[in-house]
């Protein structure tokens, strides 16, 4: 599902699917990092275009590559929680899911001087209502998305990932790419073209706070 239907947004209204605005602002997000070389290349592309984005990091990857998270932070991007072990909420007991998410938060907090907001994105977009409720009670904002590039799908081309975004984006859209090994070819071969086209359409980019 590339474009999230309105009915889903209405049913799960406690989760953030888009950020409506009247100034053509959109939000690039990246899941599953940090990943050596890939995250760093994504950062170079964002720097080149003077764009801030939001990175939802897996806790175990943060443990392995804290220097890359520090680089993300030093460039003033937002960083969010993507669980410690990339858990699928629908198949995980709530207690385990919350504790795994909190383990990621502890790891992230060890790298932050100031943690202004607790952003959370469920891996695969699969989270139960009870897990969502528990996390929101702990102060998390659950950030979903409006447009999925599908860059993780090796059966589609970088050009298709580009089209998935360009054909579905509107002011307020939250767009998902991945800075992961699985998505490497597609994200690195579609991201810059996507940004250039969106800029030509007068979209502005912001991180999620």
Order of alpha helices (4+ residues) and beta strands (2+ residues): alpha-beta-alpha-beta-alpha-alpha-beta-alpha-beta-alpha-beta-beta-alpha-beta-alpha-beta
